[in-house]
Amino acid sequence: MAFSSFFNLIFAPLLKLPTLAAIIVISFLISLLIIVITKFATDQALMKRLKDEIKEYQKQAKELRSEPAKAMEIQKKAMEVNTKYMMHSFKPTLITFIPIILIFGWMSSTFAYESIKPGQEFSITSFFGNGATGNVQISSSEGINIIGNKAQKIENSQATWKLRGDEGEHILELTYGDEKQQTSVLITNSNKYINPLKKTSGSIKSIKINYNKLIVLPIGYKNWFGWLGTYIWSSIAFTMILRKIMKIY
């Protein structure tokens, strides 16, 4: 939660942009950070020499295709140099690993789903252990309208309700026999949402708010360009360009 608030503050101006623009800018900033750290945390003269050696060994190996024994010896030398190269290039990864993981966690909690708008129909699902039968009932705080029956029959170890509500954070309570479990749902016009899955103990194993996946770039198989897909292709492009501009080996 603390890291989430920190990144919300740091990236506050970007959150006012369209989601696609925000993710591309964040991707550029992360790529730039990695490239700058790589440049100053590694001996670039050494990295260039090792890379040139690898290319030279690869060239020699191709020329010796008709002589397998010599080609294998050259490939062995190339692998040794490549190992040295990888060891030196691993240092920036160690430096940036934790910050990037934290940023990824924040992006997942910010860009993975569409928020639930006031008056918009949504659903929640409760999941049970094997063998659970009977009905489970839902109740809510003021401002939530339950569509259909409050009591739902457990089928295939789960039960689902449809709801809609007013703006704000609401408490939903499920009752199964003597067991009661609660979860929260946020209804807002802003791009915010609460973690969709709450794990619980007892017969009710978990409760899930069924948010719609946020499609950042609606192309590809089944519109699979969410925040992660968009980040990956943009970061690859930025990294290639920045490495060339800053002469990173």
GROMACS elastic network, one bead per residue, 0.5 to 0.9 nm:
[ bonds ]
;  ai    aj funct       b0    kb
    1     5     6  0.62472   500
    1     6     6  0.86004   500
    2     5     6  0.52239   500
    2     6     6  0.62033   500
    2     7     6  0.87671   500
    3     7     6  0.61630   500
    3     8     6  0.84357   500
    3   102     6  0.74070   500
    3   103     6  0.86418   500
    3   106     6  0.76402   500
    4     7     6  0.53075   500
    4     8     6  0.60431   500
    4     9     6  0.86199   500
    4   102     6  0.86678   500
    4   103     6  0.86977   500
    4   105     6  0.83337   500
    4   106     6  0.57047   500
    4   109     6  0.83007   500
    5     9     6  0.62467   500
    5    10     6  0.87013   500
    6     9     6  0.52129   500
    6    10     6  0.62493   500
    6    11     6  0.86336   500
    7    11     6  0.57731   500
    7    12     6  0.78252   500
    7   103     6  0.74864   500
    7   106     6  0.70231   500
    8    11     6  0.54033   500
    8    12     6  0.54292   500
    8    15     6  0.81362   500
    8   106     6  0.83521   500
    9    12     6  0.50836   500
    9    13     6  0.84868   500
   10    13     6  0.79556   500
   10    14     6  0.88837   500
   11    14     6  0.53355   500
   11    15     6  0.64897   500
   11    22     6  0.89225   500
   11    26     6  0.84819   500
   12    15     6  0.52629   500
   12    16     6  0.70932   500
   13    16     6  0.56473   500
   13    17     6  0.74363   500
   14    17     6  0.53451   500
   14    18     6  0.83514   500
   14    19     6  0.85609   500
   14    21     6  0.80878   500
   14    22     6  0.52294   500
   14    23     6  0.84658   500
   14    25     6  0.78283   500
   14    26     6  0.81944   500
   15    18     6  0.75711   500
   15    19     6  0.74173   500
   15    22     6  0.64616   500
   15   191     6  0.84250   500
   16    19     6  0.84768   500
   16    22     6  0.81242   500
   17    20     6  0.81245   500
   17    21     6  0.62205   500
   17    22     6  0.57201   500
   18    21     6  0.54006   500
   18    22     6  0.61956   500
   18    23     6  0.87944   500
   19    22     6  0.50253   500
   19    23     6  0.61743   500
   19    24     6  0.85950   500
   19   111     6  0.74905   500
   19   216     6  0.65448   500
   19   227     6  0.84650   500
   20    23     6  0.53649   500
   20    24     6  0.62464   500
   20    25     6  0.86950   500
   20   216     6  0.56500   500
   20   217     6  0.70666   500
   20   227     6  0.80851   500
   20   230     6  0.78071   500
   21    24     6  0.51872   500
   21    25     6  0.61661   500
   21    26     6  0.86048   500
   22    25     6  0.52536   500
   22    26     6  0.61837   500
   22    27     6  0.85386   500
   23    26     6  0.50445   500
   23    27     6  0.59508   500
   23    28     6  0.85437   500
   23   107     6  0.85798   500
   23   111     6  0.85520   500
   23   216     6  0.88325   500
   23   227     6  0.69544   500
   23   230     6  0.73295   500
   23   231     6  0.63410   500
   23   234     6  0.87239   500
   24    28     6  0.61825   500
   24    29     6  0.86878   500
   24   230     6  0.75802   500
   24   231     6  0.66679   500
   24   234     6  0.63376   500
   24   235     6  0.79794   500
   25    28     6  0.50674   500
   25    29     6  0.62473   500
   25    30     6  0.86869   500
   26    29     6  0.50681   500
   26    30     6  0.61483   500
   26    31     6  0.84914   500
   26   231     6  0.82761   500
   27    30     6  0.52542   500
   27    31     6  0.60740   500
   27    32     6  0.85045   500
   27   230     6  0.88849   500
   27   231     6  0.58123   500
   27   232     6  0.81147   500
   27   234     6  0.64447   500
   27   235     6  0.52984   500
   27   238     6  0.78040   500
   28    31     6  0.50991   500
   28    32     6  0.60075   500
   28    33     6  0.85266   500
   28   234     6  0.76251   500
   28   235     6  0.64673   500
   28   238     6  0.60933   500
   28   239     6  0.81804   500
   29    32     6  0.50649   500
   29    33     6  0.61005   500
   29    34     6  0.86739   500
   30    33     6  0.50210   500
   30    34     6  0.62337   500
   30    35     6  0.86286   500
   30   100     6  0.77116   500
   30   235     6  0.79478   500
   31    34     6  0.52004   500
   31    35     6  0.61693   500
   31    36     6  0.86179   500
   31   235     6  0.60874   500
   31   236     6  0.83879   500
   31   238     6  0.63772   500
   31   239     6  0.56276   500
   31   242     6  0.78889   500
   32    35     6  0.51301   500
   32    36     6  0.60653   500
   32    37     6  0.85278   500
   32   238     6  0.79754   500
   32   239     6  0.75318   500
   32   242     6  0.70906   500
   33    36     6  0.52844   500
   33    37     6  0.61659   500
   33    38     6  0.84898   500
   33    96     6  0.84146   500
   34    37     6  0.52232   500
   34    38     6  0.59920   500
   34    39     6  0.85945   500
   34    92     6  0.72237   500
   34    93     6  0.81173   500
   34    96     6  0.68688   500
   34   239     6  0.85783   500
   35    39     6  0.61247   500
   35    40     6  0.87982   500
   35    92     6  0.87544   500
   35   239     6  0.73665   500
   35   242     6  0.70173   500
   35   243     6  0.67412   500
   35   246     6  0.80211   500
   35   248     6  0.74963   500
   36    39     6  0.51427   500
   36    40     6  0.64607   500
   36    41     6  0.84639   500
   36   246     6  0.84611   500
   37    40     6  0.53644   500
   37    41     6  0.56635   500
   37    42     6  0.82636   500
   37    92     6  0.61344   500
   37    95     6  0.80875   500
   37    96     6  0.80928   500
   38    41     6  0.52192   500
   38    42     6  0.59221   500
   38    44     6  0.87665   500
   38    89     6  0.75756   500
   38    91     6  0.79957   500
   38    92     6  0.52571   500
   38    93     6  0.83331   500
   38   248     6  0.76239   500
   39    42     6  0.59370   500
   39    43     6  0.77109   500
   39    44     6  0.67563   500
   39    92     6  0.87927   500
   39   246     6  0.80039   500
   39   247     6  0.85149   500
   39   248     6  0.63332   500
   39   249     6  0.86300   500
   40    43     6  0.75574   500
   40    44     6  0.82852   500
   40    92     6  0.89771   500
   41    44     6  0.88722   500
   41    89     6  0.88608   500
   41    91     6  0.70214   500
   41    92     6  0.62565   500
   41    95     6  0.89705   500
   42    45     6  0.88050   500
   42    46     6  0.83400   500
   42    47     6  0.76502   500
   42    88     6  0.66692   500
   42    89     6  0.69768   500
   42    91     6  0.74199   500
   42    92     6  0.76097   500
   43    46     6  0.53670   500
   43    47     6  0.62177   500
   43    48     6  0.87228   500
   43    88     6  0.81603   500
   44    48     6  0.59912   500
   44    49     6  0.84879   500
   44   247     6  0.86379   500
   44   248     6  0.68957   500
   44   249     6  0.63497   500
   45    48     6  0.52177   500
   45    49     6  0.62907   500
   45    50     6  0.87342   500
   45   249     6  0.84666   500
   46    49     6  0.50795   500
   46    50     6  0.61692   500
   46    51     6  0.85348   500
   46    85     6  0.86890   500
   46   249     6  0.89893   500
   47    50     6  0.51743   500
   47    51     6  0.60801   500
   47    52     6  0.85676   500
   47    85     6  0.64554   500
   47    88     6  0.76709   500
   47    89     6  0.81032   500
   47   248     6  0.85207   500
   47   249     6  0.56549   500
   48    51     6  0.50924   500
   48    52     6  0.60970   500
   48    53     6  0.85757   500
   48   248     6  0.83299   500
   48   249     6  0.54360   500
   49    52     6  0.51375   500
   49    53     6  0.61936   500
   49    54     6  0.87090   500
   50    53     6  0.50334   500
   50    54     6  0.62464   500
   50    55     6  0.87359   500
   50    81     6  0.63451   500
   50    82     6  0.74071   500
   50    84     6  0.77941   500
   50    85     6  0.62018   500
   51    54     6  0.51085   500
   51    55     6  0.63365   500
   51    56     6  0.86709   500
   51    81     6  0.82445   500
   51    82     6  0.77799   500
   51    85     6  0.72984   500
   51   249     6  0.71854   500
   52    55     6  0.51274   500
   52    56     6  0.61642   500
   52    57     6  0.86728   500
   53    56     6  0.50425   500
   53    57     6  0.61577   500
   53    58     6  0.85331   500
   53    78     6  0.75147   500
   53    81     6  0.73047   500
   53    82     6  0.88746   500
   54    57     6  0.51841   500
   54    58     6  0.61387   500
   54    59     6  0.86074   500
   54    77     6  0.85277   500
   54    78     6  0.53577   500
   54    79     6  0.80274   500
   54    81     6  0.64890   500
   54    82     6  0.65569   500
   55    58     6  0.50528   500
   55    59     6  0.61632   500
   55    60     6  0.86671   500
   55    78     6  0.83495   500
   56    59     6  0.50530   500
   56    60     6  0.62399   500
   56    61     6  0.86420   500
   56    78     6  0.85906   500
   57    60     6  0.50186   500
   57    61     6  0.60859   500
   57    62     6  0.87009   500
   57    74     6  0.60397   500
   57    75     6  0.68387   500
   57    77     6  0.74012   500
   57    78     6  0.55843   500
   58    61     6  0.50700   500
   58    62     6  0.63968   500
   58    63     6  0.88087   500
   58    74     6  0.78328   500
   58    75     6  0.71383   500
   58    78     6  0.70366   500
   59    62     6  0.53058   500
   59    63     6  0.64710   500
   59    64     6  0.88676   500
   60    63     6  0.50898   500
   60    64     6  0.62853   500
   60    65     6  0.89800   500
   60    71     6  0.75777   500
   60    74     6  0.71165   500
   60    75     6  0.88242   500
   61    64     6  0.51253   500
   61    65     6  0.65244   500
   61    68     6  0.89094   500
   61    70     6  0.79717   500
   61    72     6  0.76307   500
   61    73     6  0.86815   500
   61    74     6  0.59673   500
   61    75     6  0.64399   500
   62    65     6  0.55108   500
   62    66     6  0.89422   500
   62    71     6  0.76635   500
   63    66     6  0.78140   500
   63    67     6  0.87913   500
   63    71     6  0.82440   500
   64    67     6  0.51480   500
   64    68     6  0.68987   500
   64    69     6  0.88006   500
   64    70     6  0.67343   500
   64    71     6  0.52906   500
   64    74     6  0.89127   500
   65    68     6  0.59669   500
   65    70     6  0.86568   500
   65    71     6  0.63585   500
   66    71     6  0.83253   500
   67    70     6  0.56985   500
   67    71     6  0.61402   500
   67    72     6  0.87250   500
   68    72     6  0.60084   500
   68    73     6  0.86199   500
   69    72     6  0.52513   500
   69    73     6  0.64542   500
   69    74     6  0.88773   500
   70    73     6  0.50685   500
   70    74     6  0.63136   500
   70    75     6  0.86545   500
   71    74     6  0.51361   500
   71    75     6  0.61482   500
   71    76     6  0.86006   500
   72    75     6  0.50044   500
   72    76     6  0.61198   500
   72    77     6  0.87473   500
   73    76     6  0.51013   500
   73    77     6  0.64998   500
   73    78     6  0.87532   500
   74    77     6  0.51693   500
   74    78     6  0.62285   500
   74    79     6  0.87138   500
   75    79     6  0.61571   500
   75    80     6  0.86667   500
   76    79     6  0.51438   500
   76    80     6  0.63910   500
   76    81     6  0.88484   500
   77    80     6  0.50978   500
   77    81     6  0.63564   500
   77    82     6  0.85499   500
   78    81     6  0.52176   500
   78    82     6  0.60176   500
   78    83     6  0.85817   500
   79    83     6  0.60629   500
   79    84     6  0.86914   500
   80    83     6  0.51590   500
   80    84     6  0.65377   500
   80    85     6  0.87855   500
   81    84     6  0.51357   500
   81    85     6  0.62591   500
   81    86     6  0.87245   500
   82    86     6  0.61298   500
   82    87     6  0.85881   500
   83    86     6  0.51092   500
   83    87     6  0.61752   500
   83    88     6  0.87328   500
   84    87     6  0.51528   500
   84    88     6  0.63650   500
   84    89     6  0.86728   500
   85    88     6  0.53443   500
   85    89     6  0.61841   500
   85    90     6  0.86359   500
   86    89     6  0.50395   500
   86    90     6  0.60131   500
   87    90     6  0.52346   500
   87    91     6  0.73442   500
   88    91     6  0.60333   500
   88    92     6  0.85200   500
   89    92     6  0.64182   500
   89    93     6  0.74431   500
   90    93     6  0.51723   500
   90    94     6  0.65140   500
   90    95     6  0.89991   500
   91    94     6  0.52662   500
   91    95     6  0.65485   500
   91    96     6  0.89240   500
   92    95     6  0.50628   500
   92    96     6  0.61788   500
   92    97     6  0.83052   500
   93    96     6  0.52878   500
   93    97     6  0.55956   500
   94    97     6  0.53722   500
   94    98     6  0.78589   500
   95    98     6  0.74265   500
   95    99     6  0.82356   500
   96    99     6  0.56486   500
   96   100     6  0.60607   500
   96   101     6  0.85650   500
   97   100     6  0.54193   500
   97   101     6  0.61631   500
   97   102     6  0.87556   500
   98   101     6  0.51083   500
   98   102     6  0.62455   500
   98   103     6  0.86874   500
   99   102     6  0.51642   500
   99   103     6  0.62541   500
   99   104     6  0.86395   500
  100   104     6  0.60342   500
  100   105     6  0.85359   500
  101   104     6  0.50130   500
  101   105     6  0.62053   500
  101   106     6  0.86951   500
  102   105     6  0.50871   500
  102   106     6  0.63363   500
  102   107     6  0.87021   500
  103   106     6  0.50325   500
  103   107     6  0.61214   500
  103   108     6  0.85708   500
  104   108     6  0.60898   500
  104   109     6  0.86455   500
  104   228     6  0.88172   500
  105   108     6  0.51414   500
  105   109     6  0.63942   500
  105   110     6  0.87056   500
  106   109     6  0.51692   500
  106   110     6  0.61576   500
  106   111     6  0.85428   500
  107   111     6  0.56137   500
  107   112     6  0.74415   500
  107   227     6  0.77082   500
  107   228     6  0.86146   500
  108   111     6  0.56650   500
  108   112     6  0.52523   500
  108   113     6  0.85648   500
  108   227     6  0.77051   500
  108   228     6  0.81408   500
  109   112     6  0.63102   500
  109   113     6  0.81473   500
  109   192     6  0.85409   500
  109   193     6  0.77589   500
  109   194     6  0.79557   500
  109   195     6  0.70538   500
  110   113     6  0.75313   500
  110   191     6  0.75443   500
  110   192     6  0.66466   500
  110   193     6  0.75572   500
  111   114     6  0.76998   500
  111   191     6  0.81778   500
  111   192     6  0.86416   500
  111   213     6  0.89566   500
  111   214     6  0.67305   500
  111   216     6  0.84455   500
  111   226     6  0.79867   500
  111   227     6  0.59385   500
  111   228     6  0.88667   500
  112   212     6  0.88706   500
  112   213     6  0.61628   500
  112   214     6  0.55549   500
  112   215     6  0.83131   500
  112   226     6  0.68967   500
  112   227     6  0.62956   500
  112   228     6  0.83419   500
  113   191     6  0.87337   500
  113   192     6  0.85924   500
  113   193     6  0.75962   500
  113   211     6  0.60276   500
  113   212     6  0.57051   500
  113   215     6  0.81140   500
  113   226     6  0.88405   500
  114   117     6  0.89023   500
  114   191     6  0.69247   500
  114   192     6  0.78310   500
  114   193     6  0.77069   500
  114   211     6  0.64329   500
  114   212     6  0.55545   500
  114   213     6  0.60360   500
  114   215     6  0.84359   500
  115   186     6  0.79177   500
  115   187     6  0.70777   500
  115   188     6  0.67230   500
  115   189     6  0.74157   500
  115   190     6  0.71454   500
  115   191     6  0.55235   500
  115   192     6  0.55359   500
  115   193     6  0.54387   500
  115   194     6  0.88681   500
  115   211     6  0.71627   500
  115   212     6  0.79318   500
  115   214     6  0.86919   500
  116   119     6  0.85787   500
  116   120     6  0.64647   500
  116   121     6  0.81463   500
  116   122     6  0.73185   500
  116   164     6  0.89180   500
  116   167     6  0.89994   500
  116   185     6  0.86365   500
  116   186     6  0.70164   500
  116   187     6  0.50241   500
  116   188     6  0.61355   500
  116   189     6  0.75513   500
  116   190     6  0.89568   500
  116   191     6  0.87121   500
  116   192     6  0.83561   500
  116   193     6  0.74550   500
  116   211     6  0.72347   500
  116   212     6  0.85248   500
  117   120     6  0.53057   500
  117   121     6  0.84911   500
  117   164     6  0.88432   500
  117   165     6  0.84212   500
  117   166     6  0.82752   500
  117   167     6  0.73004   500
  117   186     6  0.88446   500
  117   187     6  0.54567   500
  117   188     6  0.51497   500
  117   189     6  0.53432   500
  117   190     6  0.81942   500
  118   121     6  0.86970   500
  118   164     6  0.73781   500
  118   165     6  0.58360   500
  118   167     6  0.51058   500
  118   168     6  0.84778   500
  118   187     6  0.58205   500
  118   188     6  0.61807   500
  118   189     6  0.69765   500
  119   164     6  0.54338   500
  119   165     6  0.53443   500
  119   166     6  0.61980   500
  119   167     6  0.82103   500
  119   187     6  0.87221   500
  120   163     6  0.82932   500
  120   164     6  0.55689   500
  120   165     6  0.72047   500
  120   166     6  0.89519   500
  120   187     6  0.87289   500
  121   147     6  0.87073   500
  121   162     6  0.67406   500
  121   163     6  0.56069   500
  121   165     6  0.79282   500
  122   161     6  0.84421   500
  122   162     6  0.56652   500
  122   163     6  0.54356   500
  122   164     6  0.61270   500
  122   209     6  0.80675   500
  122   210     6  0.68617   500
  122   211     6  0.73134   500
  122   212     6  0.88095   500
  123   160     6  0.67649   500
  123   161     6  0.54224   500
  123   163     6  0.58431   500
  123   164     6  0.83527   500
  123   208     6  0.86761   500
  123   209     6  0.64082   500
  123   210     6  0.55347   500
  123   211     6  0.79035   500
  124   159     6  0.84444   500
  124   160     6  0.56607   500
  124   161     6  0.55688   500
  124   162     6  0.67264   500
  124   163     6  0.80027   500
  124   207     6  0.71400   500
  124   208     6  0.55352   500
  124   210     6  0.54826   500
  124   211     6  0.87010   500
  125   158     6  0.67267   500
  125   159     6  0.55800   500
  125   161     6  0.65866   500
  125   206     6  0.84285   500
  125   207     6  0.58121   500
  125   208     6  0.52231   500
  125   209     6  0.66499   500
  125   210     6  0.72458   500
  126   136     6  0.89458   500
  126   154     6  0.89816   500
  126   157     6  0.84392   500
  126   158     6  0.54929   500
  126   159     6  0.54170   500
  126   160     6  0.64840   500
  126   161     6  0.88950   500
  126   174     6  0.83525   500
  126   204     6  0.67615   500
  126   205     6  0.75919   500
  126   206     6  0.58851   500
  126   208     6  0.63302   500
  126   209     6  0.89877   500
  127   154     6  0.88115   500
  127   156     6  0.89467   500
  127   157     6  0.58620   500
  127   159     6  0.68412   500
  127   203     6  0.85849   500
  127   204     6  0.59095   500
  127   205     6  0.55678   500
  127   206     6  0.53153   500
  127   207     6  0.63125   500
  127   208     6  0.81553   500
  128   131     6  0.82449   500
  128   132     6  0.62569   500
  128   154     6  0.82400   500
  128   156     6  0.86921   500
  128   158     6  0.57952   500
  128   159     6  0.85327   500
  128   202     6  0.86539   500
  128   203     6  0.56767   500
  128   205     6  0.51876   500
  128   206     6  0.72578   500
  129   132     6  0.60195   500
  129   157     6  0.63028   500
  129   158     6  0.87744   500
  129   202     6  0.86371   500
  129   203     6  0.59926   500
  129   204     6  0.69996   500
  129   205     6  0.65026   500
  130   156     6  0.83209   500
  130   157     6  0.61803   500
  131   156     6  0.88048   500
  131   157     6  0.72083   500
  132   154     6  0.70931   500
  132   155     6  0.85451   500
  132   156     6  0.86910   500
  132   157     6  0.61809   500
  132   158     6  0.86750   500
  132   203     6  0.73802   500
  132   204     6  0.89969   500
  133   153     6  0.75844   500
  133   154     6  0.56390   500
  133   155     6  0.75195   500
  133   157     6  0.77785   500
  134   152     6  0.84431   500
  134   153     6  0.57799   500
  134   154     6  0.58902   500
  134   155     6  0.87576   500
  134   176     6  0.84949   500
  135   151     6  0.60309   500
  135   152     6  0.53328   500
  135   154     6  0.58060   500
  135   159     6  0.85112   500
  135   175     6  0.89721   500
  135   176     6  0.70037   500
  135   177     6  0.85366   500
  136   150     6  0.82630   500
  136   151     6  0.54866   500
  136   152     6  0.55252   500
  136   153     6  0.64692   500
  136   154     6  0.69906   500
  136   159     6  0.75136   500
  136   174     6  0.67677   500
  136   175     6  0.57332   500
  136   177     6  0.76886   500
  137   149     6  0.86057   500
  137   150     6  0.54271   500
  137   152     6  0.63161   500
  137   153     6  0.88719   500
  137   173     6  0.82408   500
  137   174     6  0.56010   500
  137   175     6  0.51405   500
  137   176     6  0.66228   500
  138   146     6  0.84361   500
  138   149     6  0.89607   500
  138   150     6  0.53491   500
  138   151     6  0.65048   500
  138   152     6  0.83668   500
  138   161     6  0.81233   500
  138   172     6  0.69589   500
  138   173     6  0.56441   500
  138   175     6  0.63557   500
  139   146     6  0.82279   500
  139   150     6  0.71280   500
  139   171     6  0.85954   500
  139   172     6  0.59434   500
  139   173     6  0.52437   500
  139   174     6  0.65370   500
  139   175     6  0.81512   500
  140   143     6  0.81591   500
  140   144     6  0.63183   500
  140   145     6  0.82469   500
  140   146     6  0.82591   500
  140   170     6  0.72503   500
  140   171     6  0.57706   500
  140   173     6  0.60325   500
  140   174     6  0.87955   500
  141   144     6  0.65020   500
  141   170     6  0.59197   500
  141   171     6  0.54897   500
  141   172     6  0.66784   500
  141   173     6  0.85949   500
  142   145     6  0.84244   500
  142   165     6  0.88682   500
  142   166     6  0.88885   500
  142   170     6  0.77187   500
  142   171     6  0.87910   500
  143   164     6  0.86381   500
  143   165     6  0.54822   500
  143   166     6  0.52761   500
  143   167     6  0.80053   500
  143   168     6  0.84558   500
  143   170     6  0.76170   500
  144   163     6  0.69369   500
  144   164     6  0.59203   500
  144   166     6  0.65131   500
  144   170     6  0.74060   500
  144   172     6  0.88326   500
  145   162     6  0.88188   500
  145   163     6  0.56492   500
  145   164     6  0.53436   500
  145   165     6  0.56611   500
  145   166     6  0.86884   500
  146   149     6  0.75057   500
  146   150     6  0.67701   500
  146   161     6  0.74718   500
  146   162     6  0.63240   500
  146   164     6  0.67505   500
  146   165     6  0.85066   500
  147   150     6  0.79637   500
  147   161     6  0.73257   500
  147   162     6  0.53230   500
  147   163     6  0.52616   500
  147   164     6  0.75282   500
  148   151     6  0.87940   500
  148   161     6  0.77337   500
  148   162     6  0.72865   500
  148   163     6  0.85564   500
  149   152     6  0.66400   500
  149   161     6  0.80625   500
  150   161     6  0.76467   500
  151   161     6  0.87872   500
  152   155     6  0.89920   500
  152   159     6  0.61145   500
  152   160     6  0.71064   500
  152   161     6  0.74830   500
  153   158     6  0.83627   500
  153   159     6  0.63832   500
  153   160     6  0.88280   500
  154   157     6  0.59042   500
  154   158     6  0.52823   500
  154   159     6  0.50501   500
  154   160     6  0.86168   500
  155   158     6  0.54772   500
  155   159     6  0.64037   500
  156   159     6  0.82764   500
  158   204     6  0.89933   500
  164   187     6  0.88861   500
  165   168     6  0.85787   500
  165   170     6  0.86823   500
  165   187     6  0.71667   500
  166   169     6  0.89196   500
  166   170     6  0.89583   500
  166   187     6  0.67150   500
  166   188     6  0.82989   500
  167   170     6  0.88094   500
  167   186     6  0.76124   500
  167   188     6  0.52005   500
  167   189     6  0.76683   500
  168   185     6  0.83793   500
  168   186     6  0.58451   500
  168   187     6  0.52059   500
  168   188     6  0.62429   500
  169   184     6  0.67140   500
  169   185     6  0.56877   500
  169   187     6  0.61737   500
  169   188     6  0.83250   500
  170   183     6  0.84896   500
  170   184     6  0.55730   500
  170   185     6  0.53784   500
  170   186     6  0.63817   500
  170   187     6  0.78843   500
  171   182     6  0.67558   500
  171   183     6  0.59200   500
  171   185     6  0.66288   500
  172   181     6  0.83878   500
  172   182     6  0.55541   500
  172   183     6  0.53889   500
  172   184     6  0.59816   500
  172   185     6  0.75014   500
  173   180     6  0.67038   500
  173   181     6  0.56256   500
  173   183     6  0.65852   500
  173   184     6  0.87694   500
  174   179     6  0.80775   500
  174   180     6  0.55457   500
  174   181     6  0.52396   500
  174   182     6  0.62478   500
  174   183     6  0.85491   500
  174   204     6  0.87785   500
  175   178     6  0.70507   500
  175   179     6  0.57051   500
  175   181     6  0.67056   500
  175   182     6  0.89711   500
  176   179     6  0.51292   500
  176   180     6  0.64386   500
  176   181     6  0.85912   500
  176   203     6  0.79902   500
  176   204     6  0.78493   500
  177   180     6  0.80681   500
  179   202     6  0.75436   500
  179   203     6  0.77411   500
  179   204     6  0.81672   500
  180   204     6  0.87013   500
  181   200     6  0.74006   500
  181   201     6  0.87414   500
  181   204     6  0.75859   500
  181   207     6  0.86065   500
  182   198     6  0.89295   500
  182   200     6  0.89742   500
  182   207     6  0.84012   500
  183   197     6  0.89242   500
  183   198     6  0.68966   500
  183   207     6  0.71440   500
  183   208     6  0.86166   500
  183   209     6  0.88420   500
  184   194     6  0.74433   500
  184   195     6  0.89740   500
  184   196     6  0.89613   500
  184   209     6  0.86990   500
  185   193     6  0.76438   500
  185   194     6  0.64004   500
  185   195     6  0.87633   500
  185   196     6  0.82100   500
  185   209     6  0.72354   500
  186   192     6  0.77113   500
  186   193     6  0.57744   500
  186   194     6  0.61617   500
  187   190     6  0.88005   500
  187   192     6  0.84531   500
  187   193     6  0.76869   500
  188   191     6  0.75283   500
  188   192     6  0.70452   500
  188   193     6  0.80805   500
  189   192     6  0.82043   500
  190   193     6  0.88221   500
  193   196     6  0.78753   500
  193   211     6  0.86568   500
  194   197     6  0.87653   500
  194   209     6  0.87328   500
  195   198     6  0.74333   500
  195   208     6  0.87952   500
  195   209     6  0.81972   500
  196   207     6  0.80884   500
  196   208     6  0.53704   500
  196   210     6  0.68637   500
  196   211     6  0.70748   500
  197   206     6  0.69245   500
  197   207     6  0.58562   500
  197   209     6  0.64831   500
  197   210     6  0.87822   500
  198   205     6  0.87476   500
  198   206     6  0.55064   500
  198   207     6  0.52463   500
  198   208     6  0.63416   500
  198   209     6  0.86702   500
  199   204     6  0.85985   500
  199   205     6  0.60209   500
  199   207     6  0.64958   500
  199   208     6  0.85987   500
  200   203     6  0.86218   500
  200   204     6  0.64468   500
  200   205     6  0.50479   500
  200   206     6  0.50956   500
  200   207     6  0.75502   500
  201   204     6  0.64842   500
  201   205     6  0.56647   500
  201   206     6  0.78058   500
  202   205     6  0.63379   500
  204   207     6  0.76906   500
  208   211     6  0.87800   500
  211   214     6  0.87447   500
  212   215     6  0.88771   500
  213   226     6  0.75998   500
  214   225     6  0.89444   500
  214   226     6  0.60793   500
  214   227     6  0.76657   500
  215   218     6  0.58670   500
  215   219     6  0.89277   500
  215   223     6  0.66070   500
  215   224     6  0.71617   500
  215   225     6  0.61183   500
  215   227     6  0.75037   500
  216   223     6  0.87191   500
  216   224     6  0.87947   500
  216   225     6  0.60256   500
  216   227     6  0.60645   500
  216   229     6  0.88597   500
  216   230     6  0.71367   500
  217   220     6  0.85776   500
  217   223     6  0.72515   500
  217   224     6  0.80447   500
  217   225     6  0.52277   500
  217   226     6  0.66669   500
  217   227     6  0.84634   500
  217   229     6  0.88464   500
  217   230     6  0.70820   500
  218   222     6  0.84185   500
  218   224     6  0.74305   500
  218   225     6  0.64431   500
  218   226     6  0.83247   500
  219   222     6  0.76580   500
  219   223     6  0.50201   500
  219   224     6  0.71471   500
  219   225     6  0.66688   500
  220   223     6  0.51768   500
  220   224     6  0.60266   500
  220   225     6  0.69218   500
  221   224     6  0.58941   500
  221   225     6  0.85836   500
  222   225     6  0.86699   500
  223   226     6  0.77178   500
  224   229     6  0.71444   500
  225   228     6  0.72095   500
  225   230     6  0.56122   500
  225   231     6  0.89789   500
  226   229     6  0.55423   500
  226   230     6  0.61652   500
  226   231     6  0.85316   500
  227   230     6  0.52346   500
  227   231     6  0.59926   500
  227   232     6  0.86452   500
  228   232     6  0.61092   500
  228   233     6  0.88284   500
  229   232     6  0.51754   500
  229   233     6  0.64524   500
  229   234     6  0.86011   500
  230   233     6  0.56521   500
  230   234     6  0.61818   500
  230   235     6  0.84509   500
  231   234     6  0.53200   500
  231   235     6  0.58332   500
  231   236     6  0.84745   500
  232   235     6  0.52465   500
  232   236     6  0.61610   500
  232   237     6  0.87121   500
  233   236     6  0.52456   500
  233   237     6  0.63789   500
  233   238     6  0.87487   500
  234   237     6  0.51585   500
  234   238     6  0.61393   500
  234   239     6  0.84961   500
  235   238     6  0.50180   500
  235   239     6  0.58336   500
  235   240     6  0.84450   500
  236   239     6  0.51862   500
  236   240     6  0.62091   500
  236   241     6  0.86945   500
  237   240     6  0.53478   500
  237   241     6  0.63349   500
  237   242     6  0.86458   500
  238   241     6  0.51850   500
  238   242     6  0.59485   500
  238   243     6  0.83803   500
  239   242     6  0.51581   500
  239   243     6  0.58828   500
  239   244     6  0.84810   500
  240   243     6  0.53266   500
  240   244     6  0.63670   500
  240   245     6  0.87851   500
  241   244     6  0.52875   500
  241   245     6  0.62334   500
  241   246     6  0.86506   500
  242   245     6  0.50111   500
  242   246     6  0.58892   500
  242   247     6  0.79883   500
  242   248     6  0.81521   500
  243   246     6  0.53205   500
  243   247     6  0.55251   500
  243   249     6  0.75235   500
  244   247     6  0.50009   500
  244   248     6  0.65859   500
  244   249     6  0.87678   500
  245   248     6  0.80414   500
